[in-house]
C-alpha cells in the first residue's frame, strides 16, 4: 500500500472512503469519518493515508511506525474495508515502515488475529427512544443511577440555582473550561496529559465548529445557576455519538454531576438524532453501570521484528496489573 498525505487524496479516493464506510456497519464510529482525519491533519499533526485497491487506513507516520490517525485519542481504529474483505496487515509495511501499532482495533477485522495481543471491553449506551428507550434496556444499576440523577438535579436546582442543559453548544469558553478540568483530572490521577501536546486543544476547537450533515463536534454543558457542574465534548456521525472528553467540577462531586449530564444527554438523544453513545474503552464504574452493551477493541503490533513484537506483547499483558497497582497507590 502506498502512503499519501491526507491533503493529496483525490475526490475519487474520498468517495471510495465514504463508500467503504457506508457499506460496513462496523465502521459507523465518527473516528472512521474522513472529516475526523482531516481535522487532525489541519490541526498540525500530519495524517497519511495508506491506499490500496480494496482498503484505506488513515494514520500517522512516527519514525518508522504507523499509528492510527488521532493517536492516542482515537478510540476506534482499523482499515476501511468492505464487509467480509480479507486484509493482510503486512501490506502496511515496507518503504521505511517497520510497524503498525494499534490499541483500539475494532472487532472482527480479518487478518489481525495473529497480531492482536489483548482485547478489552468498549461499552456503549443504546439511546434510541430517549430515556424511556434506555430504561427499557438498562441494567438495574443503570436505572437506579438515572433515578438518582433526576433527584440530584432537583437538589442542585434548590441549592445552586436553575439547572440548564445545552445539548449542542458552540461556546468556546465552555470548551476551554472542559480542557482545563480535563487537564486537572490528568494531574490528579497521574494520567498522561493528552493536551500537553501542541495542537490538541486546537483540534477540539476545530471540531467544535465542524458542522456537516453527517459529522460534527458536540459540546454539551450542564449548569446550575452560575456554576458549570459538568460538560462533555465528543464527536458525532450519523446516529452515533462518541463520549470523548467528559468532565465535572470536583467541587460539586457529591451531586454526581456526570450522571446528571449523561441523563440529560440521553433525554436529548432523539432531538439530536443519536441512537447510540459509545463510551470508549475502559472499566470505569460509571461505564459498567450505564452500559446497555459492549464490543471489544484489540491492542497489538504488526511487525516483522520478533524481538519488538515480544516486547510489545509483554507490555500489553502487564498493563492490567500496572493499572491496578496505580489505582491502589492513588
C-alpha positions as CSV (number, residue, x, y, z in Angstrom):
1,X,0.0,0.0,0.0
2,X,1.3,3.5,-0.8
3,X,1.2,6.4,1.7
4,X,-0.3,9.7,0.6
5,X,-0.6,12.9,2.7
6,X,-4.2,13.4,3.5
7,X,-4.4,16.6,1.6
8,X,-3.3,14.8,-1.6
9,X,-6.3,12.4,-1.7
10,X,-8.3,12.7,-4.8
11,X,-12.1,13.2,-4.8
12,X,-12.3,9.7,-6.2
13,X,-10.4,8.4,-3.2
14,X,-12.5,10.3,-0.7
15,X,-15.6,8.9,-2.5
16,X,-14.2,5.4,-2.0
17,X,-13.6,6.2,1.7
18,X,-17.3,7.2,2.1
19,X,-18.4,4.2,0.2
20,X,-16.4,1.7,2.2
21,X,-17.6,3.2,5.4
22,X,-21.2,3.3,4.4
23,X,-21.2,-0.3,3.4
24,X,-19.7,-1.6,6.6
25,X,-21.7,-1.2,9.9
26,X,-18.5,-1.9,11.9
27,X,-17.1,1.5,10.7
28,X,-20.0,3.7,11.9
29,X,-17.9,5.4,14.7
30,X,-17.1,9.0,13.9
31,X,-13.4,8.2,14.2
32,X,-13.7,6.5,10.8
33,X,-15.1,9.5,9.1
34,X,-12.7,11.4,6.8
35,X,-13.7,14.7,8.5
36,X,-12.0,13.4,11.7
37,X,-8.8,12.6,9.9
38,X,-9.0,15.9,8.0
39,X,-9.4,17.8,11.3
40,X,-6.4,16.1,12.9
41,X,-4.4,16.9,9.8
42,X,-5.5,20.5,9.8
43,X,-4.6,20.9,13.5
44,X,-0.9,20.3,12.7
45,X,-0.5,16.6,13.1
46,X,0.3,15.2,9.6
47,X,-2.1,12.4,8.6
48,X,-1.1,10.0,5.9
49,X,-3.5,7.5,4.2
50,X,-2.3,4.0,3.2
51,X,-4.1,3.4,-0.1
52,X,-4.7,0.0,-1.7
53,X,-7.2,-1.2,-4.3
54,X,-9.6,-2.5,-1.6
55,X,-8.6,-0.7,1.6
56,X,-7.7,2.6,3.2
57,X,-6.1,3.4,6.5
58,X,-5.6,6.9,8.0
59,X,-2.5,7.1,10.1
60,X,0.4,9.0,11.5
61,X,4.0,8.0,10.4
62,X,6.0,8.4,13.6
63,X,9.6,7.5,12.9
64,X,9.2,4.2,11.1
65,X,5.9,3.2,12.8
66,X,2.4,3.8,11.7
67,X,-0.2,4.6,14.3
68,X,-3.9,5.3,13.6
69,X,-5.0,8.9,12.9
70,X,-5.7,10.8,16.1
71,X,-3.5,8.6,18.2
72,X,-3.6,8.4,21.2
73,X,-7.1,9.8,21.3
74,X,-8.7,7.6,18.6
75,X,-11.0,5.2,20.4
76,X,-11.8,3.1,17.3
77,X,-9.2,2.1,14.8
78,X,-8.6,-0.1,11.8
79,X,-8.6,-0.2,8.0
80,X,-11.6,0.8,5.9
81,X,-12.8,-2.4,4.2
82,X,-15.9,-3.8,2.7
83,X,-17.7,-6.3,5.0
84,X,-16.0,-9.7,4.8
85,X,-13.0,-8.5,3.0
86,X,-9.7,-10.2,3.9
87,X,-6.8,-8.0,4.8
88,X,-3.1,-8.7,5.1
89,X,-1.6,-6.3,7.7
90,X,1.9,-6.9,6.4
91,X,0.9,-4.9,3.3
92,X,1.3,-1.8,5.5
93,X,5.0,-2.4,6.0
94,X,7.8,-1.6,3.6
95,X,9.4,1.6,2.1
96,X,10.8,2.5,5.5
97,X,7.7,1.5,7.5
98,X,8.6,-1.2,10.1
99,X,5.5,-1.5,12.2
100,X,1.8,-0.6,12.7
101,X,0.8,-0.2,16.3
102,X,-2.8,-0.2,17.4
103,X,-4.7,0.0,20.7
104,X,-8.4,0.3,19.8
105,X,-8.7,-2.0,16.8
106,X,-12.4,-2.7,16.0
107,X,-13.8,-6.2,16.5
108,X,-13.8,-8.6,13.6
109,X,-11.2,-7.2,11.2
110,X,-10.0,-10.1,9.2
111,X,-6.2,-10.7,9.2
112,X,-5.3,-9.1,12.6
113,X,-5.8,-12.0,14.9
114,X,-2.1,-13.1,14.9
115,X,-1.0,-9.5,15.7
116,X,-3.6,-8.8,18.5
117,X,-2.1,-9.4,21.9
118,X,-5.0,-8.3,24.2
119,X,-8.6,-7.3,23.9
120,X,-10.6,-5.0,26.2
121,X,-14.2,-4.1,26.5
122,X,-15.6,-0.9,25.0
123,X,-19.1,-0.2,26.4
124,X,-21.9,1.6,24.7
125,X,-25.3,3.0,25.6
126,X,-28.3,2.4,23.3
127,X,-30.5,5.6,23.4
128,X,-33.0,5.0,20.6
129,X,-36.3,6.2,22.1
130,X,-34.6,8.6,24.5
131,X,-34.8,8.0,28.3
132,X,-37.7,5.6,28.1
133,X,-35.9,3.5,25.5
134,X,-32.7,3.5,27.5
135,X,-34.5,2.4,30.7
136,X,-36.2,-0.5,28.9
137,X,-32.7,-1.8,28.1
138,X,-30.7,-0.7,31.1
139,X,-29.4,-2.8,34.0
140,X,-30.8,-2.3,37.5
141,X,-27.7,-0.2,38.3
142,X,-28.3,2.0,35.2
143,X,-31.9,2.5,36.1
144,X,-31.0,3.3,39.8
145,X,-28.3,5.8,38.8
146,X,-30.6,7.6,36.4
147,X,-33.2,7.9,39.1
148,X,-30.6,9.3,41.5
149,X,-29.5,11.7,38.8
150,X,-33.1,13.1,38.5
151,X,-33.2,13.7,42.3
152,X,-29.8,15.2,42.4
153,X,-30.6,17.6,39.6
154,X,-33.6,18.8,41.6
155,X,-31.3,19.3,44.6
156,X,-28.8,21.2,42.5
157,X,-31.6,23.5,41.4
158,X,-32.7,24.2,45.0
159,X,-29.1,24.8,46.3
160,X,-27.3,26.4,43.4
161,X,-29.9,27.9,41.1
162,X,-31.9,26.8,38.0
163,X,-30.4,23.8,36.2
164,X,-29.7,24.4,32.5
165,X,-28.6,21.8,29.9
166,X,-27.3,22.7,26.5
167,X,-27.1,19.6,24.3
168,X,-25.1,21.1,21.4
169,X,-23.3,24.3,22.4
170,X,-20.8,26.4,20.3
171,X,-19.4,28.2,23.4
172,X,-15.6,28.4,23.1
173,X,-15.2,29.5,26.7
174,X,-17.1,26.4,27.9
175,X,-14.8,24.2,25.7
176,X,-11.7,25.9,27.2
177,X,-13.2,25.0,30.7
178,X,-13.6,21.4,29.6
179,X,-9.9,21.2,28.6
180,X,-8.9,23.0,31.9
181,X,-10.9,20.5,34.0
182,X,-9.6,17.5,32.0
183,X,-6.0,18.6,32.5
184,X,-6.6,18.9,36.2
185,X,-8.1,15.4,36.2
186,X,-5.0,14.1,34.5
187,X,-2.8,15.7,37.1
188,X,-4.9,14.4,40.0
189,X,-4.8,10.8,38.7
190,X,-1.3,10.8,37.3
191,X,-2.6,10.0,33.8
192,X,-0.7,11.3,30.8
193,X,-1.9,14.7,29.8
194,X,-3.5,14.4,26.3
195,X,-3.5,18.2,25.9
196,X,0.2,18.6,26.7
197,X,1.0,18.1,23.1
198,X,0.7,21.1,20.8
199,X,-2.3,21.3,18.6
200,X,-4.7,19.0,20.5
201,X,-6.7,21.9,22.0
202,X,-6.8,23.4,18.5
203,X,-8.2,20.1,17.3
204,X,-11.2,20.2,19.6
205,X,-11.8,23.9,18.7
206,X,-11.7,22.9,15.0
207,X,-14.1,20.0,15.6
208,X,-16.4,22.2,17.7
209,X,-17.0,24.3,14.6
210,X,-17.2,21.4,12.1
211,X,-20.9,21.3,11.1
212,X,-21.5,18.7,8.4
213,X,-24.8,16.8,8.0
214,X,-23.0,13.5,8.7
215,X,-20.2,14.7,11.0
216,X,-19.8,17.3,13.7
217,X,-18.3,18.1,17.1
218,X,-20.8,18.2,20.0
219,X,-20.2,20.2,23.2
220,X,-22.8,19.5,26.0
221,X,-22.9,21.6,29.2
222,X,-24.8,21.4,32.5
223,X,-25.1,24.5,34.7
224,X,-26.9,25.1,38.0
225,X,-27.2,28.8,38.4
226,X,-23.8,30.3,37.5
227,X,-21.9,27.1,38.1
228,X,-20.7,24.7,35.3
229,X,-21.3,21.4,37.0
230,X,-20.3,19.1,34.2
231,X,-19.7,19.1,30.4
232,X,-18.7,16.8,27.6
233,X,-17.1,17.2,24.3
234,X,-17.5,14.5,21.7
235,X,-17.9,13.8,18.0
236,X,-20.9,12.5,16.2
237,X,-21.5,10.8,12.9
238,X,-25.0,9.7,11.8
239,X,-26.7,8.2,14.8
240,X,-23.5,7.6,16.8
241,X,-22.1,10.0,19.4
242,X,-18.7,9.2,20.8
243,X,-18.4,10.1,24.5
244,X,-14.8,11.5,24.4
245,X,-13.9,14.2,27.0
246,X,-16.4,14.2,29.9
247,X,-15.6,16.4,32.9
248,X,-17.2,17.6,36.1
249,X,-16.3,20.2,38.7
250,X,-14.8,18.3,41.7
251,X,-16.3,21.0,44.0
252,X,-19.8,19.6,43.2
253,X,-18.8,15.9,43.2
254,X,-21.4,15.0,45.8
255,X,-24.1,15.7,43.3
256,X,-22.7,13.2,40.8
257,X,-23.0,15.8,38.1
258,X,-21.6,13.4,35.4
259,X,-24.7,11.2,35.8
260,X,-27.0,14.2,35.6
261,X,-25.2,15.2,32.4
262,X,-25.5,11.7,30.9
263,X,-29.2,11.6,31.8
264,X,-29.8,14.9,30.1
265,X,-27.9,13.7,27.0
266,X,-30.0,10.5,26.9
267,X,-33.2,12.6,27.1
268,X,-31.9,14.8,24.3
269,X,-30.8,11.9,22.0
270,X,-34.0,11.8,19.9
271,X,-33.8,15.5,19.1
272,X,-30.1,15.1,18.2
273,X,-30.8,12.1,16.0
274,X,-28.5,10.0,18.2
275,X,-29.2,6.3,18.7
276,X,-26.0,5.1,20.4
277,X,-23.4,6.7,22.7
278,X,-20.1,4.9,22.5
279,X,-18.4,5.3,26.0
280,X,-15.0,4.2,24.8
281,X,-12.7,1.5,26.2
282,X,-12.4,1.3,30.0
283,X,-13.6,-0.4,33.1
284,X,-14.7,2.8,34.9
285,X,-17.6,2.1,37.3
286,X,-20.0,4.5,35.7
287,X,-19.4,2.8,32.3
288,X,-20.2,-0.6,33.8
289,X,-23.4,0.8,35.4
290,X,-24.6,2.9,32.4
291,X,-23.9,0.5,29.5
292,X,-26.5,-1.5,27.7
293,X,-23.9,-3.5,25.8
294,X,-20.3,-3.6,24.8
295,X,-17.9,-4.5,22.0
296,X,-14.2,-5.3,22.2
297,X,-11.2,-3.5,20.8
298,X,-7.8,-5.0,20.3
299,X,-4.2,-4.0,21.2
300,X,-1.1,-5.1,19.4
301,X,1.6,-4.5,16.8
302,X,2.2,-5.6,13.3
303,X,5.9,-6.1,12.7
304,X,8.4,-8.5,11.1
305,X,10.8,-7.9,14.1
306,X,10.2,-10.8,16.6
307,X,12.1,-9.0,19.4
308,X,10.0,-5.9,19.1
309,X,6.8,-8.0,18.9
310,X,7.8,-9.9,22.1
311,X,8.4,-6.6,23.9
312,X,5.1,-5.2,22.9
313,X,3.3,-8.4,23.9
314,X,4.9,-8.4,27.4
315,X,3.9,-4.7,27.9
316,X,0.3,-5.2,26.9
317,X,-0.1,-8.2,29.1
318,X,1.4,-6.3,32.1
319,X,-0.8,-3.3,31.7
320,X,-3.8,-4.5,33.7
321,X,-1.6,-5.4,36.7
322,X,0.2,-2.0,36.4
323,X,-3.2,-0.2,36.2
324,X,-4.5,-1.9,39.4
325,X,-1.3,-1.1,41.3
326,X,-1.5,2.5,40.2
327,X,-5.2,2.8,41.4
328,X,-4.2,1.4,44.8
329,X,-1.4,4.0,45.1
330,X,-3.7,6.9,44.2
